[in-house]
Amino acid sequence: MPTTSLPDALIISLFWVFAALCCGFAAITGGKTGRAGAAMIMAASVASAVAGEFGSWAQTHIPVMAIDLFLLLGFYWLALHSQSFWPIWATGFHLISVTSHLAIFFSEGVQQMLYYGFGAFWSLPVMLTMVIGIALDRARFPVEP
């Protein structure tokens, strides 16, 4: 991750609180699909935070891109094997994040924080989609093991 200032550190802290709340909700109320999605998101978030410390954000960050590709495959698998619709939306939003890595291959002089922020931004709609989808699923189908 690029050098962080105090406002950046606050944003990163808020991300982790948001992720914990969303994934906690999913793990508790989302059934098998929610638990799988929450586990994938938290594992990828932690792995990306660790991998982000190594390498440079001045060009495509290969370790983080690999983690994002595995998460994309996980969401795709979840979308194929779930009766819920939220994994389809999560897959689509995360595909945009993966595309940001590919776009850097064809760009020169991209600011590090812009690249880092663009990729990280799309995790928010993924988590919101998961929470809203689980809430809607619970309204339609009150019990899922």
C-alpha positions in Angstrom: 0.0 0.0 0.0 1.2 3.5 -0.7 2.4 5.7 2.2 -0.6 6.5 4.4 -1.4 9.8 6.0 -3.7 10.3 9.0 -6.9 10.7 6.9 -5.9 7.6 4.8 -5.4 5.6 8.0 -8.8 6.7 9.2 -10.4 5.5 5.9 -8.6 2.2 6.2 -9.8 1.7 9.8 -13.4 2.5 8.7 -13.0 -0.1 5.9 -12.1 -2.8 8.4 -15.0 -1.9 10.7 -17.4 -1.9 7.7 -16.0 -5.3 6.6 -16.3 -6.8 10.0 -19.9 -5.6 10.4 -20.9 -6.8 6.9 -19.1 -10.1 7.1 -20.3 -10.7 10.6 -23.9 -10.1 9.6 -23.4 -12.5 6.6 -21.8 -15.2 8.7 -24.5 -15.1 11.3 -27.7 -14.6 9.2 -26.6 -15.6 5.7 -26.7 -19.4 5.8 -24.1 -21.4 3.9 -23.9 -18.9 1.1 -23.4 -16.0 3.5 -20.8 -17.8 5.5 -18.9 -18.7 2.4 -19.1 -15.2 1.0 -18.0 -13.6 4.3 -15.1 -16.0 4.7 -13.9 -15.3 1.1 -14.1 -11.5 1.6 -12.3 -11.5 4.9 -9.6 -13.9 3.7 -9.0 -11.9 0.5 -9.0 -8.6 2.5 -6.4 -9.9 5.0 -4.3 -11.5 2.2 -4.5 -8.3 0.1 -3.5 -6.1 3.1 -0.4 -8.3 3.6 0.4 -8.6 -0.1 -0.1 -4.9 -0.6 2.9 -4.2 1.6 5.2 -5.9 -0.8 5.8 -4.6 -4.3 4.9 -1.3 -5.9 1.5 0.2 -6.7 3.2 2.2 -9.5 2.5 -0.7 -11.9 0.2 -3.7 -11.8 0.5 -5.2 -8.3 0.7 -8.9 -9.3 0.2 -10.5 -5.8 -3.0 -8.4 -5.1 -4.2 -9.1 -8.6 -3.8 -12.8 -8.1 -5.8 -12.6 -4.8 -8.5 -10.6 -6.6 -8.6 -13.2 -9.4 -9.1 -16.0 -6.9 -11.8 -14.1 -5.2 -13.5 -13.5 -8.5 -13.4 -17.3 -9.2 -14.8 -17.9 -5.7 -17.7 -15.5 -6.2 -18.4 -17.1 -9.6 -18.4 -20.5 -8.1 -20.7 -19.2 -5.3 -23.1 -17.7 -7.9 -23.3 -21.0 -9.8 -24.0 -23.0 -6.7 -26.3 -20.7 -4.7 -30.0 -20.0 -4.9 -29.3 -16.4 -3.8 -28.9 -13.6 -6.4 -26.4 -11.5 -4.4 -23.4 -13.6 -5.5 -24.1 -12.7 -9.1 -24.0 -9.0 -8.3 -21.0 -9.4 -6.1 -19.2 -11.2 -9.0 -20.0 -8.3 -11.3 -18.8 -5.6 -8.9 -15.6 -7.5 -8.2 -15.0 -8.0 -11.9 -14.7 -4.2 -12.1 -12.0 -4.3 -9.4 -10.1 -7.0 -11.3 -10.4 -4.9 -14.5 -8.6 -2.1 -12.7 -5.5 -4.3 -12.4 -5.7 -5.1 -16.1 -6.1 -1.4 -17.0 -2.8 -0.5 -15.3 -1.0 -2.8 -17.8 -2.0 -0.3 -20.5 -1.6 2.9 -18.6 1.5 5.0 -17.8 2.1 7.2 -14.9 -1.0 6.3 -12.9 -0.8 7.7 -9.4 -0.3 5.0 -6.8 -3.2 6.1 -4.5 -5.6 6.2 -7.5 -4.8 2.7 -8.5 -5.0 1.4 -4.9 -8.2 3.4 -4.2 -10.0 2.3 -7.3 -9.4 -1.4 -6.6 -10.3 -1.0 -3.0 -13.4 1.1 -3.7 -15.3 -1.8 -5.4 -15.1 -3.9 -2.3 -17.7 -1.6 -0.7 -20.5 -2.4 -3.3 -19.6 -6.1 -3.0 -20.1 -6.1 0.8 -23.3 -3.9 0.5 -24.7 -6.3 -2.1 -24.0 -9.2 0.2 -25.8 -7.6 3.2 -28.8 -6.3 1.1 -29.1 -9.6 -0.7 -29.0 -11.6 2.5 -31.6 -9.3 4.1 -33.9 -9.8 1.0 -33.3 -13.5 1.0 -34.3 -13.7 4.7 -37.5 -11.9 3.8 -38.3 -14.3 1.0 -37.0 -17.5 2.5 -36.9 -17.1 6.3 -34.9 -20.3 7.0 -31.7 -21.5 5.3 -29.3 -23.9 7.0 
